[in-house]
Structures are given as C-alpha cells and as structure tokens.
C-alpha cells in the first residue's frame, strides 16, 4: 500500500510539473507588482534611456522625444526626495536637491530657479511616467481597491520578455503634476504596464486616451543601476560662458513684458550711459529711425552679428539710421571697453541695460528692435534675420 501511494504521489507531482511547464506557473499580479515595488525601492541611483511617444489622432500629433535620465534617490530634499538630470538632444534639465535649472543649446540660454516649487519639478517631459513615477505609482495600484489590474500574455519588448498588465482606474487618472491618482469626470482611465521578467523593473508604460484617440508611451532601456554623476553636474556654472544665464523669475518677467510690447506699440523710453562717454535718451531720438541690438559678451549669435551690424552702420548711418548696441548683463565699463575693441564693434554701445532689457521683454540674444520716427516699434526679432531687418529699415527710412 505504501508503494502504491508513493507511485501515486510521483504521478501527481509529474502532472503538476508538466502543468507548470505548459502554463509557465504564472505569478499573481500582486506578487509581481510587490516584487517590482521592492526592486524599485532598493535602488539608490538609476540611469536609463527614455523614449516618450505621443500620438493624438484628433490633433494630428505624432511626436517622439528621447532623453538620458538619471535619478539619485539618496537626496535629502523635502520637495520630491530625489535629484535628477535629463539630457536631451538640444539641452538639459536638472534638479540638484535645492535648485532647478535648464539649458537650451538652440537658445544658448541657462535658466535657473533657486526656489523651485514641487509642480515645476514634475513639468519636464522626461519626468512624466518616469522611473520616479513608477516608484510612486505601483504601490498605489496595489493599495487602491478601485483600480482593476488584469494580467495579460507575456510580451516581448526590445528583446526583453515582460509581464503584461492592463490597469483601469475607475473615475480617476494619473495626475502628472504630482505622480498621484486623482479623480476624473471623464470616466475610467486605462493604462498598460510591462515589467521585465528578468529584472522586475518597468520596461514600458502606456496611457490610452479615451475612445482610443491616441496614447502616450514611455519605454525604458539601457538601464544602469551603478551609474553615478560628478559633483559638477549639479552646478549650472558648468555651462558655456557665452550662454545667457537668467533666473526663471526674471525670464517670466521678460516674457510678460514681451507679450505687451508688440510691433505698433510705443517703445519704452530709457536713458543709458555710452561706453564712449556721455549718455543717450531714447526720447531725444524722436524723428530718427533707431535700431537697438540687445547683446552680451561672448554670446555666439551676438558675435556672428557684429560684422553685419557694422555693415548696416556703414550703409545707413548717413541716411538717418541710428544704431545702438545695448549690453544687458555686464556693468563693468573697463571690461566692456576691452571687449568692444577686441571684437571690433564699430557702432555705439550702451551699457547697464538690464532694466531696459526687462522693459522690452528681452529673453535671448541678440534681440533687435527697429523704432520709427514716431517712436513706434515697427520690427522685432530674436536673432539676426538680415533680409527681414534690411527690408524693415528700407520701408521706414524713406
């Protein structure tokens, strides 16, 4: 009898093993998510490539953004509990635990914020559905009883085999401003989550728009858990000297000013000192065509514009055009005088122009304003558009 029982037990075990082989002995969704949560919470630093794919059929949008993302979860800050660096093709966004700053290669500008608000740190595109989001959201998926999680067939993504889940949030959605679940008046929100079977880290996260009008899809790859960053990464002083460095508060002030100063508006009056001595007041130039160029030393676009503005000075000064360069970051007369000689700037230069640049809404360099004989702005441009500028001069100098 004992021998029969042993044979029967072996047969039962064999059936179980065969069944597990055929069905892959799937773990429950809760067990998989708990394993992933534990894995995410154990991470101190992580670097990965993020591909953010945005498709919206109604608006005709189909965009893809790529970034190298780095998070340091050992940060002791009280805002989000992590430092981050996002490196894009044309710039960076960084939070060092105290300051937030961004750099744009195209605009040659660094914008820094010494007192960032929590919502501002969630605004970068690379933060949306990031590993930081996954670390915060997965526990909510498990703890919120209104969220329905259904496991699907395993899925292969970029050669990685993944657990696959459909996630439905009843009358709610994931709030990108704080990485939490918020109530919604638009019904249920639907998401797809894919978790690597090997690492138990998220591989892809998808939000499906209502009525299948599109989606946002974030894919994580090239994950490195031993990545580190040099201390210099967390300081915006490392960016090129020739870039404009400006606080976010000041930039916002300039943007608001620029919104009210349009072509056809009266140019704000000013009085500024000349490098060559004496001073100039805009109101004293009424009756003349005036071209203003806002610039600062070593600005790449400004340096390239010098010979072109020198040429305009040679051609139009005898025809009634008055050109003034307004330096708006430096107040040291001696340094500016040396720089002007070195760069062969032949048109008059005004300095200490920061407050004037704010009044005119200048947030990049070089920025040009053409003012007609009545004191109205008839042309403005960020960057030198030579043909358009010459046309505007010719149209108004008659």
C-alpha positions as CSV (number, residue, x, y, z in Angstrom):
1,X,0.0,0.0,0.0
2,X,2.8,2.4,0.8
3,X,4.5,1.6,-2.5
4,X,1.2,2.4,-4.4
5,X,0.9,5.8,-2.5
6,X,4.5,6.7,-3.5
7,X,3.8,5.9,-7.1
8,X,0.6,7.9,-7.0
9,X,2.4,10.9,-5.4
10,X,5.0,10.8,-8.1
11,X,2.4,10.8,-10.7
12,X,0.6,13.8,-9.1
13,X,3.9,15.7,-8.9
14,X,4.7,14.9,-12.5
15,X,1.3,16.3,-13.6
16,X,1.9,19.5,-11.6
17,X,5.4,19.9,-13.1
18,X,4.1,19.3,-16.6
19,X,1.2,21.8,-16.0
20,X,3.7,24.4,-14.7
21,X,5.8,23.9,-17.8
22,X,2.8,24.5,-20.1
23,X,1.3,27.4,-18.2
24,X,4.6,29.0,-17.1
25,X,3.3,28.8,-13.5
26,X,2.3,32.4,-13.7
27,X,2.7,34.5,-10.5
28,X,-0.2,36.6,-9.4
29,X,-0.3,40.3,-10.4
30,X,0.0,41.3,-6.8
31,X,3.1,39.1,-6.3
32,X,4.7,40.5,-9.4
33,X,4.0,44.1,-8.6
34,X,5.2,43.7,-5.0
35,X,8.5,42.3,-6.4
36,X,8.8,45.3,-8.7
37,X,8.0,47.7,-5.9
38,X,10.7,46.1,-3.7
39,X,13.1,46.3,-6.6
40,X,12.4,50.0,-7.3
41,X,12.6,50.9,-3.6
42,X,16.0,49.3,-3.3
43,X,17.5,51.5,-6.0
44,X,19.8,54.4,-4.9
45,X,20.7,55.6,-8.4
46,X,19.5,54.7,-11.8
47,X,20.3,55.8,-15.4
48,X,18.3,54.8,-18.4
49,X,17.2,55.9,-21.9
50,X,13.6,57.1,-22.1
51,X,11.7,57.2,-25.3
52,X,8.4,59.2,-25.0
53,X,6.0,58.6,-27.9
54,X,2.9,60.9,-28.1
55,X,0.1,60.1,-30.6
56,X,-3.2,62.0,-30.8
57,X,-5.4,61.3,-33.8
58,X,-7.7,64.3,-33.3
59,X,-4.9,66.8,-33.2
60,X,-2.7,65.2,-35.8
61,X,0.2,64.8,-33.3
62,X,2.8,62.1,-33.6
63,X,6.0,63.1,-31.7
64,X,8.8,61.2,-30.2
65,X,11.2,62.6,-27.5
66,X,14.3,60.8,-26.3
67,X,16.3,61.5,-23.1
68,X,19.0,60.0,-21.0
69,X,17.6,60.1,-17.5
70,X,19.4,59.9,-14.2
71,X,17.8,59.8,-10.7
72,X,19.6,59.9,-7.3
73,X,17.1,58.7,-4.7
74,X,19.5,59.4,-1.8
75,X,18.8,63.1,-2.0
76,X,17.6,64.6,1.3
77,X,15.5,67.3,-0.2
78,X,12.0,67.8,1.1
79,X,10.4,68.5,-2.3
80,X,10.5,65.2,-4.2
81,X,13.1,63.2,-2.4
82,X,15.4,62.8,-5.5
83,X,17.8,64.6,-7.6
84,X,17.6,64.2,-11.4
85,X,19.3,65.0,-14.7
86,X,17.6,64.7,-18.0
87,X,19.8,65.1,-21.1
88,X,18.0,65.8,-24.4
89,X,19.4,66.3,-27.9
90,X,19.3,70.1,-27.5
91,X,19.7,70.6,-23.8
92,X,19.3,69.5,-20.2
93,X,17.0,69.8,-17.2
94,X,18.5,69.3,-13.7
95,X,17.3,69.4,-10.1
96,X,20.2,69.2,-7.5
97,X,18.0,68.9,-4.4
98,X,17.8,72.7,-4.0
99,X,18.0,74.4,-7.4
100,X,16.3,73.6,-10.6
101,X,17.9,74.7,-13.9
102,X,17.7,74.0,-17.6
103,X,20.0,74.6,-20.6
104,X,19.0,75.1,-24.2
105,X,21.6,74.8,-26.9
106,X,19.4,76.3,-29.6
107,X,18.6,79.4,-27.5
108,X,22.1,79.5,-25.9
109,X,20.4,80.1,-22.6
110,X,20.6,78.7,-19.0
111,X,17.5,79.3,-16.8
112,X,17.9,78.7,-13.1
113,X,15.4,78.6,-10.2
114,X,16.8,78.9,-6.7
115,X,13.3,78.3,-5.1
116,X,11.6,75.7,-7.2
117,X,8.0,74.6,-6.5
118,X,7.1,70.9,-6.4
119,X,4.9,71.2,-9.5
120,X,7.7,72.8,-11.5
121,X,9.9,69.7,-10.9
122,X,7.2,67.5,-12.4
123,X,6.9,69.6,-15.6
124,X,9.8,68.1,-17.7
125,X,8.6,65.7,-20.4
126,X,11.2,63.1,-19.2
127,X,9.6,63.1,-15.7
128,X,6.2,62.1,-16.9
129,X,5.8,58.3,-16.4
130,X,9.5,58.1,-15.4
131,X,11.1,55.6,-13.1
132,X,10.4,58.1,-10.3
133,X,6.7,57.9,-11.3
134,X,6.8,54.1,-11.3
135,X,8.3,54.1,-7.9
136,X,5.4,56.2,-6.5
137,X,2.5,54.7,-8.6
138,X,3.0,51.0,-8.3
139,X,2.2,50.9,-4.5
140,X,-1.0,53.0,-5.3
141,X,-2.0,50.5,-7.9
142,X,-1.9,47.8,-5.3
143,X,-3.5,49.7,-2.4
144,X,-6.4,51.4,-4.3
145,X,-9.3,49.0,-4.4
146,X,-10.9,51.0,-7.2
147,X,-8.1,50.1,-9.6
148,X,-8.5,46.9,-11.6
149,X,-5.4,45.1,-12.7
150,X,-5.6,42.3,-15.2
151,X,-2.6,40.2,-16.3
152,X,-2.3,39.6,-20.0
153,X,0.0,37.3,-22.0
154,X,3.7,37.9,-21.7
155,X,5.1,40.4,-24.2
156,X,8.5,40.8,-25.8
157,X,9.7,44.5,-26.0
158,X,13.2,45.3,-27.4
159,X,14.2,41.7,-26.9
160,X,13.1,41.6,-23.2
161,X,10.4,39.3,-22.1
162,X,7.8,41.1,-19.9
163,X,4.9,40.5,-17.6
164,X,2.0,42.5,-19.2
165,X,-0.9,44.2,-17.3
166,X,-4.0,46.2,-18.2
167,X,-4.7,48.8,-15.5
168,X,-8.1,50.5,-15.2
169,X,-8.6,53.4,-12.8
170,X,-12.3,53.9,-12.1
171,X,-13.3,57.6,-12.4
172,X,-9.7,58.6,-12.0
173,X,-6.4,59.2,-13.7
174,X,-2.7,59.6,-13.0
175,X,-2.0,63.2,-12.3
176,X,1.3,64.2,-14.0
177,X,1.6,67.2,-11.7
178,X,2.3,65.1,-8.6
179,X,2.5,61.5,-9.7
180,X,-0.7,60.5,-7.7
181,X,-4.1,59.2,-8.6
182,X,-6.7,62.0,-9.0
183,X,-10.5,61.9,-9.6
184,X,-11.8,62.4,-13.1
185,X,-15.2,63.4,-14.5
186,X,-14.4,61.6,-17.8
187,X,-14.8,58.1,-16.6
188,X,-12.2,55.4,-16.3
189,X,-8.5,55.8,-17.4
190,X,-6.7,52.9,-19.0
191,X,-3.0,52.0,-18.9
192,X,-0.7,49.2,-20.0
193,X,2.2,48.3,-17.8
194,X,5.1,46.0,-18.8
195,X,7.6,44.7,-16.3
196,X,10.8,42.8,-17.2
197,X,10.6,39.2,-16.1
198,X,14.4,39.2,-15.5
199,X,14.9,42.5,-13.6
200,X,11.4,43.1,-12.3
201,X,11.8,46.7,-13.4
202,X,9.3,48.5,-15.7
203,X,10.1,48.3,-19.4
204,X,7.2,50.3,-20.8
205,X,4.1,52.3,-19.6
206,X,1.3,53.4,-21.9
207,X,-1.7,55.7,-21.3
208,X,-4.5,55.1,-23.7
209,X,-6.7,58.2,-24.5
210,X,-10.4,58.0,-24.2
211,X,-12.2,56.4,-27.3
212,X,-8.7,55.2,-28.4
213,X,-7.8,58.6,-29.9
214,X,-4.2,58.0,-29.2
215,X,-1.7,57.3,-26.4
216,X,1.4,58.4,-24.6
217,X,4.0,55.6,-24.4
218,X,7.2,55.6,-22.4
219,X,9.8,52.9,-23.0
220,X,12.8,52.4,-20.6
221,X,16.0,50.8,-21.9
222,X,19.8,50.7,-21.3
223,X,19.1,50.6,-17.5
224,X,22.2,51.1,-15.4
225,X,21.9,50.8,-11.6
226,X,25.5,51.6,-10.9
227,X,25.6,54.9,-12.7
228,X,27.0,58.0,-10.9
229,X,27.4,61.7,-11.6
230,X,30.3,64.0,-10.9
231,X,29.6,66.8,-8.4
232,X,30.0,69.4,-11.2
233,X,26.9,68.1,-12.9
234,X,24.7,69.7,-10.2
235,X,26.0,73.2,-10.8
236,X,24.8,75.3,-13.7
237,X,28.1,77.3,-13.8
238,X,29.5,74.4,-15.9
239,X,27.5,75.6,-19.0
240,X,29.3,77.8,-21.6
241,X,30.1,81.3,-20.5
242,X,28.7,82.6,-23.7
243,X,25.2,81.4,-22.9
244,X,22.8,83.8,-21.2
245,X,22.3,82.9,-17.6
246,X,19.0,84.1,-16.3
247,X,16.7,83.3,-13.3
248,X,13.3,81.8,-14.1
249,X,11.6,84.7,-12.3
250,X,13.4,87.2,-14.4
251,X,12.7,85.3,-17.6
252,X,9.0,85.2,-16.7
253,X,9.0,89.0,-16.2
254,X,10.6,89.4,-19.6
255,X,8.1,87.1,-21.3
256,X,5.2,89.0,-19.7
257,X,6.7,92.3,-20.9
258,X,7.3,91.0,-24.4
259,X,3.6,89.9,-24.6
260,X,2.6,93.6,-24.2
261,X,5.3,95.1,-26.4
262,X,4.4,94.2,-29.9
263,X,5.0,95.8,-33.3
264,X,3.0,99.0,-33.4
265,X,3.4,99.8,-29.7
266,X,5.3,102.8,-28.4
267,X,8.9,101.9,-27.5
268,X,9.5,102.2,-23.8
269,X,11.7,105.2,-23.0
270,X,15.2,104.8,-21.4
271,X,18.4,106.7,-20.6
272,X,21.6,104.8,-20.7
273,X,25.4,105.6,-20.5
274,X,27.6,105.2,-23.5
275,X,30.9,103.3,-23.4
276,X,32.4,106.2,-25.2
277,X,31.1,108.6,-22.5
278,X,28.0,110.8,-22.0
279,X,24.6,109.1,-22.3
280,X,21.6,108.6,-24.6
281,X,17.9,109.1,-24.0
282,X,15.5,107.4,-26.5
283,X,13.0,110.3,-26.3
284,X,15.8,112.6,-27.6
285,X,16.0,110.5,-30.8
286,X,12.4,111.1,-31.9
287,X,12.4,111.9,-35.6
288,X,15.1,109.3,-36.3
289,X,15.0,105.6,-37.2
290,X,16.6,103.7,-34.4
291,X,17.9,100.2,-34.4
292,X,18.5,98.6,-30.9
293,X,20.5,95.4,-30.5
294,X,20.4,93.8,-27.1
295,X,23.5,91.6,-26.6
296,X,26.1,90.4,-24.1
297,X,29.8,89.3,-24.3
298,X,30.7,86.0,-25.9
299,X,27.1,85.3,-27.0
300,X,27.6,83.2,-30.1
301,X,24.8,84.8,-32.1
302,X,25.9,88.3,-31.0
303,X,29.5,87.7,-32.1
304,X,28.2,86.5,-35.6
305,X,26.0,89.6,-35.9
306,X,28.8,92.1,-35.3
307,X,30.1,92.4,-38.9
308,X,26.6,92.5,-40.2
309,X,25.6,95.4,-37.9
310,X,28.9,97.1,-38.6
311,X,27.9,96.9,-42.3
312,X,24.5,98.4,-41.6
313,X,26.2,101.2,-39.7
314,X,28.4,101.9,-42.7
315,X,25.5,101.9,-45.2
316,X,22.7,103.6,-43.3
317,X,24.2,106.0,-40.8
318,X,24.3,108.8,-43.4
319,X,20.7,108.0,-44.3
320,X,19.3,108.8,-40.9
321,X,19.5,105.4,-39.1
322,X,20.9,105.4,-35.6
323,X,22.2,102.1,-34.3
324,X,22.9,101.3,-30.6
325,X,24.0,98.1,-29.1
326,X,22.7,97.7,-25.5
327,X,24.7,95.3,-23.3
328,X,22.3,94.0,-20.7
329,X,24.3,91.7,-18.4
330,X,27.6,93.5,-17.6
331,X,28.1,96.8,-15.8
332,X,32.0,96.9,-15.7
333,X,33.0,99.7,-18.1
334,X,36.6,98.7,-18.4
335,X,35.8,95.0,-19.3
336,X,33.3,96.1,-21.9
337,X,35.6,98.6,-23.4
338,X,38.3,95.9,-23.9
339,X,35.7,93.5,-25.3
340,X,34.4,96.1,-27.8
341,X,37.9,96.8,-29.1
342,X,38.7,93.1,-29.3
343,X,35.5,92.3,-31.3
344,X,35.7,95.5,-33.5
345,X,32.2,96.7,-32.6
346,X,32.0,100.0,-34.5
347,X,28.5,101.1,-33.7
348,X,27.8,103.0,-30.4
349,X,27.4,100.8,-27.3
350,X,25.2,101.5,-24.3
351,X,25.6,99.5,-21.1
352,X,23.9,98.8,-17.7
353,X,20.9,97.9,-19.8
354,X,19.4,95.1,-17.6
355,X,16.3,97.0,-16.5
356,X,15.7,98.3,-20.1
357,X,16.0,94.7,-21.4
358,X,13.3,93.6,-18.9
359,X,11.1,96.5,-20.0
360,X,11.5,95.3,-23.6
361,X,10.9,91.7,-22.7
362,X,14.4,90.5,-23.9
363,X,14.9,86.9,-23.1
364,X,17.5,85.9,-25.7
365,X,20.4,87.5,-27.6
366,X,20.9,89.1,-29.9
367,X,17.4,90.7,-29.9
368,X,16.6,93.5,-32.3
369,X,14.0,96.3,-32.2
370,X,13.5,98.9,-35.0
371,X,11.8,102.1,-33.9
372,X,10.4,104.5,-36.4
373,X,10.4,108.3,-36.4
374,X,7.3,108.5,-34.3
375,X,8.8,106.2,-31.6
376,X,6.8,103.1,-32.6
377,X,8.3,99.6,-32.7
378,X,8.0,98.5,-36.4
379,X,10.1,95.4,-36.2
380,X,11.5,93.0,-33.6
381,X,13.4,89.8,-33.9
382,X,15.3,87.3,-31.6
383,X,18.4,86.5,-33.6
384,X,19.5,88.3,-36.7
385,X,17.3,87.8,-39.8
386,X,19.3,90.1,-42.1
387,X,17.0,90.2,-45.1
388,X,13.9,90.9,-43.0
389,X,15.7,93.6,-41.0
390,X,17.1,95.4,-44.1
391,X,13.6,95.3,-45.6
392,X,12.1,96.9,-42.4
393,X,14.9,99.5,-42.5
394,X,14.2,100.4,-46.1
395,X,10.5,100.5,-45.6
396,X,10.8,103.0,-42.7
397,X,13.8,105.2,-43.7
398,X,12.1,106.9,-46.6
